[in-house]
């Protein structure tokens, strides 16, 4: 049995953070808006700064929030 908690991987301002989802009171099934709100509070930033960020859910229960990738 895997006892590892799902993590939220945050990429913001050129830095990366790994925070257990439980520490942010969210889960893999939380809405994108709930995740952005929790991350904004964690980073002490306005939620509006995270509006363009992409939320990705992974098969292992982890979640990633990152800036939208721009190619070209």
PyMOL commands that set and color helices and strands:
alter all, ss='L'
color gray80, all
select helices_A, chain A and resi 21-24+32-43+47-50
alter helices_A, ss='H'
color red, helices_A
select strands_A, chain A and resi 7-12+15-20+54-57+63-66
alter strands_A, ss='S'
color yellow, strands_A
deselect
rebuild
show_as cartoon
